[in-house]
Structure formats: structure tokens, C-alpha cells
Amino acid sequence: MTDIANIKKLLNSSNEERRLKGLADLKGLCDDSAVNLLIESLGDESWRVRKIAVEFLSEFKDKKSILPFLIESLRSEDNAGLRNSAVEVLETIGTEAVDTLLPYIDDSDHDLRKQIVDILGNIGDKNVVPYLIQALSDPDENVKSAAAENLGKIGDDEAVNSLMAALKKDDLLLQFSALEALCRIGRAVPIEEIKPLLDNPLLRKASLEVLGMAKDIEALPLLIDGVKTRSKSTKEAALVSIVQLLESIDERDNALSVLCKGRSVLPGFISPCLESDNTSVAHSALKLMGWLQSEEFIPAMLKLALNDEAAPLVMDAIVNIGLTAQNQLIASYSSCPHEIQPLICHLLGEIGSLAAVDLLISELNSDIGHVRHSSATSLGKIGDARAIKPVVPLLKDDYVDVQSAAVQAMSALALVDRDMVVAVIREGLISKSQVFRRNCLKVQASMGEDAEIDIALTALRDEDAVVRRNAVDSLGAIGGKEAIRHIILLLSDEDKEVRIAAAGQLGKLKSADGFQPLSALLEDEDIWVRVAAIKGIAEIDAEKSAGYIADLLDDDVGLTVITSLEVLGRLKLAAYAPLMMRKLKSADSEIVKAAIDGLSFFDDAAYLSELADMLSSENWEIRLSAVRVLAAKGRKDLLHQMRDAEDNDLVKKELEAAFECAGIE
């Protein structure tokens, strides 16, 4: 039996470790003596002791019994540690404490009233909003201000009208708190409610922040005037609010014309804001400069691009400025940090700068892979034929990403000068570099019907399997009888990836001539080739392929069975449903899941009965698949039986989603 007297002795010790030992011995006791000792420990001089006491009381089983003790602890005038610890416990208890706390909003002690208001706000229960609205009329200015502040924390629209009414009271602290609360709630407030407050320097910043949410273009001149004030923080608030307003209204063009009238004021102030430590201010400055098309500040904007978070905003801003940004970008290139050079190369392509073609061509030889990548990409976007030959060496660059950029560039440049690109591809096919030949064929494939079929046919004889695979893709893009004939021949290629590519292309082309040769691949030695063949014949002729695919439902390889079930499910042929239903009894859970999903088109009573039985499967993934199909079919009656019994979180979420969709409590 625990000795309370000994615990008291430990808790009264001057030694911190002994007091901690006393608390440990006290844990688990629920009588009044234990509660009193725990409450006393909330005011201990040691933060470690207070922390343990807070944890014990927060876990106390009979929480309602300790609430009066905690609330009385808030009255302690000389022990801030006790008050703060009591607040922490009450806020941790949360909504269970609300009913006991509410009467104290009318307590005679104004300090206690304020603490109660703060605690209720931090708990965040929306049911206390009417009581906090009532506290806006408290005789104590600190209580009123706290009520406004905590209404903002809770963020309930019900408080908006009362907070707007508070703005009209001759109480500076209340007005300020009400403005901040409205800002936190985020609801648009009529401009006429805010405009009178702009004349008060102490309220101007908060008023400008609220105007940013007005969703009314009429607020814009007031915000521009806010930029003209002397206070740096007020100027910054106006800047952020201008951007917030412009992002929330539809009349963007009209707003920009108003902004341009204030252009003589804005750029000079915005530029220093780019270097602000306040991320919101710096990012707003970037956006606004883009909208104002302030190309003279591009060098300052580029410096921000070193920050990963700001880099996308820099890009958006400069793209907004458009082609007029090209001179500043080109001029900044040689002197800017190497880390920013790829971004500049990228931006020159985004804005379509013909003036930058020479610079970009020269940077194809850069030692920096990212620069070569961005330069090639941009040259493709700009579409100047002068770039074709300089881009060619990048098709065999050391970096795969750079190769890919070169392929994209050449594909785009083929639209500018097809003959020159075709000549590059022809020459590339006799290169000793496998990488070069592969990438030339990728460019060929990207040209689609405009590609030269003889190039693809030549590539089919290449010793490199990847080149042959790329040639298959090119033939598929070209299409036509001759292309199909050669693709069919590649179904017997020694490389499985080539056979897979050929099967895929025949499916895309829906070639009737390819059906029989492709069906022969259903017995290929490689499982992935067989999978490609299953999908291919289904694309060519759904009904004709179904019999072939159904024969594979008893295959020894699970992946073949699963693919067959998936494809038959997409074909939605009821005649094959009985064969598919046999797989619901499989010992392989993956096959069972595939059968459940594949049969989802089927509404037979026997299938629904099987699904109902699966709701009690030991495998939660099978239960989840069954739930999804039954929910899609609207069979909530079959799902009710497992609602209370289900213990898997994913399945429970799916169940609740199904009931919510059906409007079932």
C-alpha cells in the first residue's frame, strides 16, 4: 500500500530527484490527497517536476473531478509556474473541460476571466463562440481583446459580424485585436468597414491586411496608398495585401492598369522587399514585379533564385515580364553565379528569345551539365534551325538527362527544318556510338508519320537491341501496311524487350494482320512478353481474343492469370464471368483481388454472394477489394454487417467513405 505520508515527505524535499521520486510513487492514485499533491507539484520551482505533474494530471482518469482544482490554481498571483502548468493541463483535457470553464467567463476576477477566454480559444471548440462573442463586451479591456483574438483562433464565420461591430467601438486595443481576428478568419469584410481605421497609424497595418482579403478591386487604391506610408512594416503589409487581393479577384486586367498608374511609387519600394527576411514579403514582391513587368529589377530577382522555395516564383515573374526580359537576362548571364545560369538558359527559352540563340548555342559546350540541358531545351523551344548541328553532340552526352533534352530539342527542330534533322539521323545510324544511334532513333520516332520509313527499316538490323526497340516505336508512329509487316517480323526477335515493344505497337495499331502472329506469343518463354501479347490481342479484337485469354486463367504463373483477369474485366464479356469466378477460390490472394476487380462489371447474384462472404476474409486486402466493389454497386446493405467488426484502418476508411457517399449515418 502506498504511504501518502512518505510521498508528502519526498515532495517537500529540497532535492529535485526526491521530488521526482515522490511524483512517480503518486502516479495511479485517484483520491483527493493525490490530486492535491499533484496540483501543488504544478507550482514546483523545478520545470522537470512541473512537467511530470502536468503529464500525470493530463492522463488522470476522472478528469472532471480535478477541473475545479485546476481552475482555482489559475488564481495564484505569485506563482506563474503553477498558473502556466494549470493552463497546459486544462488545454490538454480539451473539450471535456469546456462546460466547467464556461461559467468562469463571468467571474469577478478579470485576470481569471482573461485566462479562461485564452484557454477556451486554444481548445478551439466552436461551441464556445457565443460566449466569446459575449466577452467582447467585458468591462475589462484585456478580456475584450483576448475574446477577439481567440475568436480569430477558432476561425468561425459566426464571429465575423460581432468582430466588425467591435471595430466601431472607441477601444484601440479591441479594434486592433478584432482586425487581427478578421484576418485570421479570412473572410472578406466590406471596405467601408475598414476605411475609417486607415487614418489611425496604430491600426493602419492590420487594416491593410484585412483589405487584402476584400476580394474587391476598390480596395486596390487604398493598398497602393499604404505603400506610401513611412512605416516599413506597414508598407510590407500593403505589398502582401496587394498580391493577395490580385490573386483573389477576376478583374486582373483592370487591377493591373490601376497598379501601373502607381508604378512610379511601387517599383522603388518593391525592390528592397526582394531581400526581406520575411518570406511572404519577398515572394509577394516577386509576383508583383512580374505583373508590373519591371524588367529593370531582373538582376535583383535572379539573386533570389538561389533559394529553392523562391526559384519557381522567380521563373513565373520573369515569364510574366515576357520577351522584354531578354536583354536583362542576357546581360546578367556572365556575371551571375553558376547555379543561376541553368535557370537563365531555361527562361530564355520560355520567353522565346531569338536574341539569345547565339548565347545558348555557345553554352551547349558548357562544363556544367545543367547548363547544357537547359540550353538544349530552350533552343528546341525557340526553334531556330541554326541550333540543329550544335545540338547533335549532346545526343551522346555523358549525362542521360542532357541526352533527353537534346532528343526533345531535335524533335522540335525537325518541325523547323525536317531535311536537316533527317540527315543527322541518317548519319547517326552509322555511328559507332550505341548511345548516339539510340537517341537518333528516338528523334526519328518522335517525328511520327513524317519520319522516313527506310531509316527505321535500316535500324531494325542494328546489333543493339535498344536501337531495334526504338525502330519499332518509329514504325508504330509511322503506321501503314509496310510498317506493320516489319513489326510482325520482330515478334521473333531474340531480345525480349524488342518483342514486347512489337506486341505493344501492334496493339496500338489494332492491326488485324498482327492478331495471329501475336497470339503465338502467348506461349513465349518470357512472362512479360506473354503479358504484352495478352494486352495486344485484346486491343486488336476484343471478342476474338477473349477465348485465347480465358484459356490462360489456369496458367501456372500468377502474373499471367492476373493479367488475363484484368483484361477480361475491361472487355466486360459476361459469357466469361463464370470462368473468372472460379479464381475467387484461388489460394493466391493477388489472383483473388484481380478476380474481384475484374468481375466488378458483373451483377450476378452468385458473384455478389461471393463478395459478401469475402467481407469476413482473414486477408484485409481482399476485404478492401470487396468493399470497394460493393460500395460502387451501392450495396450498403451487405456492408453494414462489417462496420463495427472491422479493425483495419484502411478498410474502415473505405467503409466510412462508402456510407458518407450514400448519406448513411
HUQUI-V562480 format. One record per run of one state. SS is the DSSP state (2 for helix, 1 for strand, 0 for the rest). FROM is the first residue (numbers start at 0). TO is the last residue. Records with the same first field share a line. If there is no record, write none. Layout:
BEGIN
SS->FROM-TO ; FROM-TO
END
This chain:
BEGIN
0->0-2 ; 11-14 ; 26-30 ; 41-45 ; 58-61 ; 73-78 ; 106-108 ; 123-124 ; 135-139 ; 154-155 ; 166-170 ; 185-189 ; 199-199 ; 211-215 ; 227-230 ; 248-250 ; 261-261 ; 273-277 ; 292-293 ; 304-306 ; 333-336 ; 350-352 ; 365-367 ; 382-385 ; 396-398 ; 413-416 ; 428-432 ; 446-446 ; 450-451 ; 459-463 ; 478-479 ; 492-494 ; 509-512 ; 523-525 ; 540-540 ; 554-556 ; 571-572 ; 585-587 ; 601-603 ; 614-618 ; 632-634 ; 643-647 ; 662-664
2->3-10 ; 15-25 ; 31-40 ; 46-57 ; 62-72 ; 79-105 ; 109-122 ; 125-134 ; 140-153 ; 156-165 ; 171-184 ; 190-198 ; 200-210 ; 216-226 ; 231-247 ; 251-260 ; 262-272 ; 278-291 ; 294-303 ; 307-332 ; 337-349 ; 353-364 ; 368-381 ; 386-395 ; 399-412 ; 417-427 ; 433-445 ; 447-449 ; 452-458 ; 464-477 ; 480-491 ; 495-508 ; 513-522 ; 526-539 ; 541-553 ; 557-570 ; 573-584 ; 588-600 ; 604-613 ; 619-631 ; 635-642 ; 648-661
END
